[in-house]
Amino acid sequence: MVGALSRLSGVLVAVLCLAIVAGATNAATVNYSTVLPGVATVNLEASGMTGTAVLDENVTGSILNQRSSPWAAANSGIDPNVATSFYSAIRSTTGVPATAFFNFTSVMRELSFVWGTPGPLNRVELFLDGVSQLLLAGSTPQAATGTLSVLTMISDVRFDKLVFSAGKPALEYANLTVAAVPLPAGGLLLLGALAGISTLRRRRKAV
């Protein structure tokens, strides 16, 4: 009986391992919403830039032909000119796209930001170990929302680098947050299964 239980536990562990691997390779989930946050928060600061880039971080207000506050869109309830209406913007001074990138010391799984009136020259890309995991073009949310700012929420994707890319006009973003990879629920089950096997073995030795 103990031997049968031990074999069953071994099968259970194998199934759980497969479930965890399957869960780790789920396709990214991307959601766009025109319902924006009611409060602006300070953005994460970029790790660096590439190209002929101008990066304005945690600024307020708009500058004609340079950057426009995401909070100035018709679907925002925040005054774009007050001192706490933070946002950031990356733009190129030439026709060649420029980027602002964010490097993370641990693997992230979730990303959220307000995308200010996304345009066709705006791009958002996530990388893991130098390999692209997800690429979003601004033309997609623009087609659905027109001139509105968009709350962009991304989950179920592993990444350690985020890249915002823009030509002219700028890519504006606000309330940028990321979340690290949590321990999968399957991982907790696996720990429980291993503990169960250990208990069975101790009982078998005792008999």
C-alpha positions as CSV (number, residue, x, y, z in Angstrom):
1,M,0.0,0.0,0.0
2,V,2.8,2.4,0.9
3,G,4.6,1.6,-2.3
4,A,1.5,2.3,-4.3
5,L,1.0,5.7,-2.5
6,S,4.7,6.5,-3.2
7,R,4.3,5.8,-6.9
8,L,1.1,7.8,-7.0
9,S,2.9,10.7,-5.3
10,G,5.7,10.5,-7.9
11,V,3.1,10.7,-10.7
12,L,1.5,13.7,-8.9
13,V,4.9,15.5,-8.7
14,A,5.5,14.9,-12.5
15,V,2.0,16.3,-13.4
16,L,2.6,19.4,-11.2
17,C,6.0,20.0,-12.8
18,L,4.3,19.9,-16.3
19,A,1.6,22.3,-15.1
20,I,4.2,24.7,-13.8
21,V,6.2,24.6,-17.1
22,A,3.0,25.1,-19.1
23,G,2.0,28.0,-16.9
24,A,5.4,29.7,-17.4
25,T,4.9,29.7,-21.2
26,N,1.5,31.2,-21.3
27,A,1.0,33.9,-24.0
28,A,1.0,37.5,-22.8
29,T,-2.3,39.1,-21.9
30,V,-2.7,42.7,-23.1
31,N,-5.7,44.9,-22.1
32,Y,-6.4,48.5,-23.1
33,S,-8.8,50.7,-21.2
34,T,-9.9,54.3,-21.7
35,V,-10.8,54.5,-18.0
36,L,-7.7,56.2,-16.5
37,P,-6.5,56.4,-12.9
38,G,-7.7,59.4,-10.9
39,V,-4.2,60.1,-9.5
40,A,-0.9,60.6,-11.2
41,T,2.1,58.8,-9.7
42,V,5.8,59.2,-10.1
43,N,7.2,57.1,-12.9
44,L,10.1,54.7,-12.7
45,E,13.3,56.3,-14.1
46,A,14.8,54.9,-17.2
47,S,18.2,53.1,-17.2
48,G,19.3,54.8,-20.4
49,M,18.6,55.9,-23.9
50,T,19.6,55.1,-27.5
51,G,19.5,57.2,-30.6
52,T,19.1,60.9,-30.8
53,A,16.8,60.9,-27.8
54,V,15.3,63.5,-25.6
55,L,13.8,62.0,-22.4
56,D,11.8,64.2,-20.1
57,E,11.0,62.3,-16.9
58,N,8.3,63.1,-14.3
59,V,7.4,66.5,-15.9
60,T,4.1,68.3,-16.0
61,G,2.2,70.3,-18.6
62,S,2.7,70.1,-22.4
63,I,5.1,71.8,-24.9
64,L,3.8,72.4,-28.4
65,N,5.5,70.1,-31.0
66,Q,7.5,68.3,-28.3
67,R,5.4,66.5,-25.8
68,S,1.8,66.4,-24.6
69,S,0.6,65.3,-21.2
70,P,-1.4,62.0,-21.2
71,W,-3.6,63.8,-18.6
72,A,-4.6,66.4,-21.2
73,A,-6.7,63.8,-23.2
74,A,-10.5,64.1,-23.1
75,N,-10.9,61.0,-21.1
76,S,-8.7,62.2,-18.2
77,G,-10.0,63.8,-15.0
78,I,-6.6,65.1,-13.9
79,D,-5.5,68.7,-14.5
80,P,-2.4,68.2,-16.7
81,N,-0.8,71.5,-15.4
82,V,-0.8,71.0,-11.7
83,A,2.5,70.1,-10.0
84,T,1.6,66.5,-9.2
85,S,0.4,65.5,-12.7
86,F,3.6,63.6,-13.5
87,Y,4.3,61.9,-16.8
88,S,7.4,61.1,-18.9
89,A,8.1,61.4,-22.6
90,I,10.7,60.0,-25.0
91,R,11.1,61.5,-28.5
92,S,13.6,61.6,-31.3
93,T,15.1,64.8,-32.6
94,T,15.4,63.3,-36.0
95,G,13.3,61.0,-38.1
96,V,15.1,57.9,-36.7
97,P,13.3,56.4,-33.7
98,A,14.9,56.8,-30.3
99,T,14.4,54.7,-27.2
100,A,14.3,54.8,-23.4
101,F,15.0,51.5,-21.8
102,F,14.5,50.1,-18.3
103,N,16.6,47.2,-17.0
104,F,15.4,45.1,-14.1
105,T,17.6,43.0,-11.8
106,S,14.9,40.3,-11.4
107,V,12.3,38.9,-13.8
108,M,9.1,40.8,-14.0
109,R,5.7,39.5,-15.0
110,E,3.3,42.5,-15.1
111,L,3.4,46.0,-16.5
112,S,1.0,48.8,-16.4
113,F,1.1,52.4,-17.7
114,V,-1.0,55.2,-19.1
115,W,-0.1,55.5,-22.8
116,G,-0.6,59.1,-23.9
117,T,-2.6,59.3,-27.2
118,P,-0.6,56.4,-28.8
119,G,0.5,56.9,-32.4
120,P,1.8,54.7,-35.2
121,L,5.5,55.6,-34.5
122,N,5.2,54.5,-30.8
123,R,6.4,51.1,-29.8
124,V,6.6,49.2,-26.5
125,E,8.8,46.1,-26.4
126,L,9.6,43.6,-23.6
127,F,12.7,41.4,-23.5
128,L,14.0,38.5,-21.5
129,D,17.7,37.7,-21.6
130,G,18.0,39.8,-24.8
131,V,15.2,38.0,-26.6
132,S,12.0,39.9,-27.5
133,Q,8.9,38.6,-25.7
134,L,6.3,41.1,-26.8
135,L,6.0,44.0,-29.2
136,L,3.2,46.5,-29.1
137,A,2.7,49.1,-31.8
138,G,0.9,52.3,-31.0
139,S,-1.3,52.0,-34.1
140,T,-3.3,49.2,-32.4
141,P,-4.7,51.1,-29.4
142,Q,-4.9,54.3,-31.6
143,A,-7.2,52.5,-34.0
144,A,-9.6,51.6,-31.1
145,T,-9.4,54.8,-29.1
146,G,-8.5,57.7,-31.5
147,T,-7.1,60.6,-29.6
148,L,-7.7,59.2,-26.1
149,S,-5.0,58.2,-23.7
150,V,-5.1,54.5,-22.9
151,L,-4.4,52.6,-19.7
152,T,-2.3,49.6,-20.9
153,M,-2.1,46.5,-18.7
154,I,0.2,43.6,-19.6
155,S,0.4,40.3,-17.7
156,D,1.5,36.7,-18.2
157,V,4.8,37.6,-19.8
158,R,8.3,37.3,-18.3
159,F,10.7,40.2,-18.9
160,D,13.8,41.8,-17.5
161,K,13.9,44.8,-19.9
162,L,11.3,47.3,-21.1
163,V,11.9,49.6,-24.1
164,F,9.8,52.6,-25.2
165,S,10.5,53.7,-28.7
166,A,9.4,56.8,-30.5
167,G,10.1,58.9,-33.6
168,K,8.2,62.1,-33.9
169,P,5.9,62.8,-32.1
170,A,6.9,61.6,-28.6
171,L,5.7,58.6,-26.7
172,E,4.3,59.8,-23.4
173,Y,3.7,57.5,-20.5
174,A,2.4,57.9,-16.9
175,N,1.9,55.8,-13.8
176,L,4.5,53.3,-15.0
177,T,4.6,50.3,-12.7
178,V,6.0,46.7,-12.9
179,A,5.5,43.7,-10.8
180,A,7.9,40.8,-10.2
181,V,7.1,37.2,-10.8
182,P,5.2,35.7,-7.9
183,L,5.6,32.1,-6.8
184,P,3.2,30.2,-9.0
185,A,0.3,28.4,-7.2
186,G,1.6,25.2,-8.8
187,G,4.9,25.8,-7.0
188,L,3.1,25.8,-3.6
189,L,1.4,22.5,-4.6
190,L,4.7,21.0,-5.6
191,L,6.2,21.9,-2.2
192,G,3.2,20.2,-0.6
193,A,3.6,17.1,-2.7
194,L,7.3,16.8,-1.9
195,A,6.5,17.1,1.8
196,G,4.0,14.4,1.4
197,I,6.5,12.0,-0.2
198,S,9.0,12.7,2.5
199,T,6.4,11.8,5.1
200,L,5.5,8.6,3.3
201,R,9.1,7.6,3.2
202,R,9.6,8.2,6.9
203,R,6.6,6.1,7.7
204,R,7.8,3.3,5.4
205,K,11.2,3.3,7.2
206,A,9.4,3.2,10.6
207,V,7.4,0.1,9.5
